[in-house]
Amino acid sequence: MLNTEVYLCESVERLDTFLTVKIGQTRSQIAALIKNGSVYIDEKKVARPGVKLKSGQKVRVAFPEATESKAQEVDFDVEILYEDDDVLVINKPSGVTVHPAPSVKEPTLVDWLKHKGIRLSTISGEERHGIVHRLDKGTSGTMVVAKNNEAHEFLSKQLQDKSMGRYYIAVVTPPLKDDVTIIESNIGRSSHNRLKMACGLDHGKYAKTMFKQLALSNDEKVQLIACKLFTGRTHQIRVHLESLNRHILGDHIYGLSPKQEKAERILLHAYLIYFVHPKTGEKLFFTAKFDDVMKETIDKKFDMEILNEVIDTNYIIHSFTTAT
């Protein structure tokens, strides 16, 4: 059954701006819905995102149904941290791309979701269905996936109003100087290297990250830190660390020098996610364990007694709460 929503416009504004707020999606995603013939103003199909709405007009969105496109053969599994009829919380493995793209040849997280027969939302389109937020390919950890359009809308709005949050853990070198470091610097595509993002660009978007020291390694050369995102820009943690002349072990894009210590994967992990459940209204918290590579590196470099204290969920949340 096609899921349809009707929204009443109460002031003069652009259609794509109006729907971006109402649905909680980006302008490009709204443009895709319009291009697919899914948006109507007063029951007339719309062709352009920039149409000006008048007060009192009704906008109807017919969200596309998920089609049974053939998923790639999946050669990995994903740990499920929580699942009900509305949401799925997972621990994404490092090395897995979230959604298909022309440049992606290997199976993705979306392929795994299809392979498992998990019913998903369709707001973001077929190639990204269910995906509310993303993680870089090399980054592991917590992700929430929407299983229907109502949950997707609800969770997307939480991303915008910051009632959904994520805390990351990373291993960096050299150690940060201050116990708490806050970086507020615009992030945009680098003009020198299209694979990289860069700080302080006029065309960049506002970005804010907070870093908290957790533990110093036994040889004092690397440091375990926690990171809190206040915005969700591409490569945000890595770019803001680079602006401090720091980098995450295993990061081959933003690494300072080939001579620096290496790792099998980038040691960045989305350790904790919290959000309000779309049906129950309960605030939920989920943590994801490190994979074997990250766990072995951390166990080898840091004192276990200190580690057990500093990676405690309450300790991390309290550290950032008292610092803001």
C-alpha distance (Angstrom), angle and dihedral (degrees) to the residues before:
residue distance angle dihedral
M1 . . .
L2 3.83 . .
N3 3.80 113.1 .
T4 3.82 110.8 -133.1
E5 3.80 128.5 -175.5
V6 3.83 128.1 -172.9
Y7 3.80 122.0 -153.9
L8 3.83 127.0 -169.4
C9 3.80 117.3 -138.2
E10 3.81 113.0 -140.0
S11 3.80 100.7 -178.1
V12 3.81 141.5 23.0
E13 3.82 110.5 -80.5
R14 3.79 144.0 128.7
L15 3.79 116.7 -74.5
D16 3.83 95.5 -127.3
T17 3.82 92.0 48.1
F18 3.81 90.4 49.4
L19 3.81 94.1 49.7
T20 3.80 93.4 42.8
V21 3.80 88.1 63.0
K22 3.81 96.3 38.8
I23 3.82 97.3 47.0
G24 3.79 99.1 28.5
Q25 3.82 95.6 -127.5
T26 3.80 134.5 124.4
R27 3.80 122.7 -94.2
S28 3.80 90.9 -109.9
Q29 3.81 90.4 55.4
I30 3.81 90.4 48.5
A31 3.82 89.2 49.1
A32 3.82 89.0 53.1
L33 3.82 91.0 52.8
I34 3.82 90.1 50.5
K35 3.83 91.9 46.9
N36 3.82 88.9 52.2
G37 3.81 90.1 55.9
S38 3.79 93.9 -112.9
V39 3.83 99.3 126.9
Y40 3.83 127.4 78.7
I41 3.81 132.5 -178.6
D42 3.81 111.4 -154.5
E43 3.83 86.8 -17.2
K44 3.82 94.1 -54.1
K45 3.81 115.3 119.7
V46 3.80 113.3 -115.2
A47 3.81 124.2 -135.8
R48 3.82 103.0 -178.5
P49 3.83 132.1 54.0
G50 3.81 92.2 -148.0
V51 3.82 97.0 62.7
K52 3.83 111.5 134.6
L53 3.79 113.9 -122.6
K54 3.79 122.6 -146.2
S55 3.77 126.2 -144.1
G56 3.80 111.0 -86.4
Q57 3.79 96.8 24.6
K58 3.80 118.4 132.1
V59 3.79 121.1 -134.8
R60 3.79 117.4 -158.4
V61 3.80 121.2 -164.6
A62 3.80 119.1 -165.8
F63 3.79 102.6 -161.8
P64 3.82 111.3 -145.9
E65 3.77 119.8 -109.8
A66 3.78 118.0 -117.0
T67 3.78 110.3 -98.8
E68 3.75 123.9 -145.1
S69 3.79 97.0 -113.9
K70 3.76 116.0 169.8
A71 3.77 111.8 -95.1
Q72 3.78 121.2 -146.9
E73 3.76 117.6 -103.3
V74 3.79 106.4 -87.5
D75 3.80 119.6 -136.6
F76 3.81 98.9 178.7
D77 3.78 138.2 59.7
V78 3.78 131.2 -139.2
E79 3.80 128.2 -143.4
I80 3.82 112.6 -121.0
L81 3.80 111.5 -144.3
Y82 3.82 96.4 -179.6
E83 3.80 138.7 -7.1
D84 3.80 138.2 -179.8
D85 3.83 135.6 146.6
D86 3.82 93.1 -71.1
V87 3.80 110.0 33.3
L88 3.77 142.0 26.0
V89 3.81 121.0 -158.3
I90 3.80 116.1 -162.3
N91 3.80 142.7 175.7
K92 3.82 102.3 -125.7
P93 3.81 113.4 -146.1
S94 3.80 120.1 -125.6
G95 3.82 112.1 -102.9
V96 3.82 95.3 35.5
T97 3.82 118.6 116.5
V98 3.81 112.8 -140.7
H99 3.80 102.1 -136.3
P100 3.83 138.6 8.3
A101 3.80 121.9 -90.4
P102 3.83 134.0 166.8
S103 3.82 90.2 -99.4
V104 3.82 94.4 49.0
K105 3.81 113.0 90.8
E106 3.81 100.7 167.3
P107 3.84 126.8 74.0
T108 3.82 114.9 -80.8
L109 3.78 137.4 -150.7
V110 3.82 88.5 -96.6
D111 3.83 88.3 55.9
W112 3.81 89.1 52.5
L113 3.82 90.7 50.4
K114 3.81 90.6 51.3
H115 3.80 91.1 44.9
K116 3.81 89.1 55.3
G117 3.82 90.6 50.0
I118 3.80 91.7 -123.5
R119 3.82 112.4 166.6
L120 3.79 109.3 -125.9
S121 3.78 142.1 -174.3
T122 3.81 118.8 -96.6
I123 3.82 101.8 -154.9
S124 3.81 93.8 107.3
G125 3.81 93.3 47.2
E126 3.79 132.6 -103.0
E127 3.80 97.2 -64.5
R128 3.80 94.0 52.6
H129 3.77 102.2 27.5
G130 3.78 114.8 158.8
I131 3.81 93.1 8.3
V132 3.82 109.2 128.5
H133 3.82 96.4 168.1
R134 3.79 133.7 -1.2
L135 3.78 141.8 -134.6
D136 3.80 125.6 -149.2
K137 3.80 115.3 -99.8
G138 3.80 94.0 -105.2
T139 3.81 95.7 43.2
S140 3.79 117.9 92.9
G141 3.78 131.4 -162.8
T142 3.77 147.4 61.7
M143 3.79 122.7 10.2
V144 3.80 130.4 163.7
V145 3.83 118.2 -144.0
A146 3.81 123.8 -163.1
K147 3.80 116.9 -129.6
N148 3.81 96.4 -166.1
N149 3.80 138.1 21.0
E150 3.82 95.1 -105.6
A151 3.81 91.0 55.8
H152 3.83 90.4 45.0
E153 3.82 92.2 54.3
F154 3.80 92.0 46.3
L155 3.82 94.2 48.9
S156 3.82 93.6 43.8
K157 3.80 90.4 55.3
Q158 3.79 88.9 52.2
L159 3.80 89.6 54.6
Q160 3.80 88.3 54.2
D161 3.80 97.8 45.4
K162 3.85 92.3 40.7
S163 3.82 95.0 -121.1
M164 3.82 84.8 124.1
G165 3.79 113.3 65.6
R166 3.78 142.4 176.9
Y167 3.79 133.4 -156.1
Y168 3.80 119.5 -160.4
I169 3.80 131.5 -161.4
A170 3.81 120.3 -148.8
V171 3.80 139.9 172.3
V172 3.82 109.1 -132.3
T173 3.79 139.1 -179.1
P174 2.96 133.5 -119.1
P175 3.84 99.8 24.3
L176 3.80 119.8 -105.4
K177 3.81 114.7 -105.0
D178 3.80 99.5 -138.4
D179 3.80 129.6 55.0
V180 3.82 89.9 -127.6
T181 3.81 124.0 23.3
I182 3.81 124.3 -174.8
I183 3.80 120.4 -164.5
E184 3.81 121.4 -168.5
S185 3.79 109.2 177.9
N186 3.80 133.3 135.6
I187 3.81 115.7 -106.6
G188 3.80 125.9 -150.7
R189 3.80 140.8 150.8
S190 3.82 112.3 -65.0
S191 3.82 113.9 -113.1
H192 3.83 90.0 -150.4
N193 3.82 99.9 49.3
R194 3.82 121.3 22.2
L195 3.82 90.9 -158.2
K196 3.80 90.4 62.0
M197 3.77 137.3 67.5
A198 3.80 120.8 -145.5
C199 3.81 140.0 -155.2
G200 3.77 132.0 -117.3
L201 3.80 97.7 22.2
D202 3.80 120.3 153.4
H203 3.82 90.5 -135.3
G204 3.80 92.2 46.7
K205 3.79 127.7 107.2
Y206 3.79 124.5 -115.2
A207 3.81 113.2 -90.7
K208 3.80 133.6 179.0
T209 3.81 128.6 -172.0
M210 3.79 131.6 173.0
F211 3.81 121.4 -154.2
K212 3.82 124.5 -161.8
Q213 3.79 125.5 -168.0
L214 3.81 112.4 -124.0
A215 3.80 107.5 169.5
L216 3.80 141.7 -15.6
S217 3.80 117.8 -130.2
N218 3.80 120.9 -111.0
D219 3.83 90.8 -104.1
E220 3.85 90.6 42.2
K221 3.82 91.2 -128.3
V222 3.80 98.6 109.0
Q223 3.76 134.7 33.6
L224 3.79 137.8 -150.7
I225 3.81 109.9 -133.6
A226 3.79 138.3 176.7
C227 3.81 119.9 -136.5
K228 3.79 129.1 -159.6
L229 3.79 120.6 -162.0
F230 3.79 119.2 -146.7
T231 3.82 90.8 176.4
G232 3.79 131.8 25.4
R233 3.80 109.4 -128.1
T234 3.81 124.1 156.1
H235 3.84 111.4 -85.6
Q236 3.82 88.2 -6.4
I237 3.81 99.0 155.5
R238 3.81 92.6 44.0
V239 3.82 94.2 47.3
H240 3.80 94.6 47.2
L241 3.81 90.4 48.7
E242 3.80 90.0 50.1
S243 3.81 88.7 54.9
L244 3.83 85.7 60.8
N245 3.84 91.4 47.6
R246 3.79 89.7 -109.8
H247 3.78 129.4 120.3
I248 3.77 140.2 -173.5
L249 3.80 117.8 -106.5
G250 3.80 109.6 -102.3
D251 3.81 94.2 23.0
H252 3.81 104.5 132.3
I253 3.82 95.5 176.7
Y254 3.79 100.3 52.0
G255 3.81 97.9 23.2
L256 3.80 115.4 130.6
S257 3.79 100.3 -138.1
P258 3.82 140.0 -2.2
K259 3.81 86.9 -125.6
Q260 3.78 91.7 62.5
E261 3.77 120.0 103.0
K262 3.81 112.7 -75.4
A263 3.79 134.8 -148.4
E264 3.81 134.9 -165.9
R265 3.81 90.4 -113.2
I266 3.79 137.5 7.1
L267 3.81 104.9 -77.8
L268 3.80 95.9 -133.2
H269 3.80 119.2 121.8
A270 3.82 131.5 179.1
Y271 3.79 93.0 -133.7
L272 3.79 102.5 175.4
I273 3.80 137.0 22.0
Y274 3.78 128.7 -178.1
F275 3.80 131.4 -174.5
V276 3.79 142.5 149.3
H277 3.80 113.0 -97.2
P278 3.84 110.6 -113.7
K279 3.81 93.7 -134.3
T280 3.80 108.3 28.6
G281 3.81 98.5 34.2
E282 3.81 89.0 -135.8
K283 3.80 118.7 143.1
L284 3.80 107.5 -122.7
F285 3.82 130.8 -163.6
F286 3.81 125.6 -162.6
T287 3.79 130.9 -179.5
A288 3.81 126.8 -164.9
K289 3.82 124.5 -147.3
F290 3.82 120.7 -123.3
D291 3.79 117.0 -101.8
D292 3.82 119.3 -114.8
V293 3.83 95.2 -92.8
M294 3.80 95.0 51.5
K295 3.82 93.6 39.9
E296 3.81 93.1 51.0
T297 3.82 92.1 49.1
I298 3.81 92.9 48.5
D299 3.82 93.7 44.4
K300 3.79 90.3 50.4
K301 3.80 96.9 48.5
F302 3.80 104.6 36.4
D303 3.79 138.2 55.9
M304 3.81 107.1 -100.9
E305 3.81 94.7 -145.0
I306 3.81 91.5 56.7
L307 3.81 91.4 42.1
N308 3.78 94.5 56.9
E309 3.80 89.6 54.7
V310 3.81 99.8 45.3
I311 3.82 99.3 44.8
D312 3.80 91.2 53.7
T313 3.81 107.7 123.3
N314 3.80 94.7 -130.6
Y315 3.80 91.8 48.6
I316 3.82 92.2 53.8
I317 3.81 95.4 45.6
H318 3.81 92.0 45.8
S319 3.83 91.3 48.7
F320 3.79 92.1 58.1
T321 3.80 94.5 39.6
T322 3.80 92.8 55.8
A323 3.82 91.9 44.5
T324 3.84 95.0 56.2
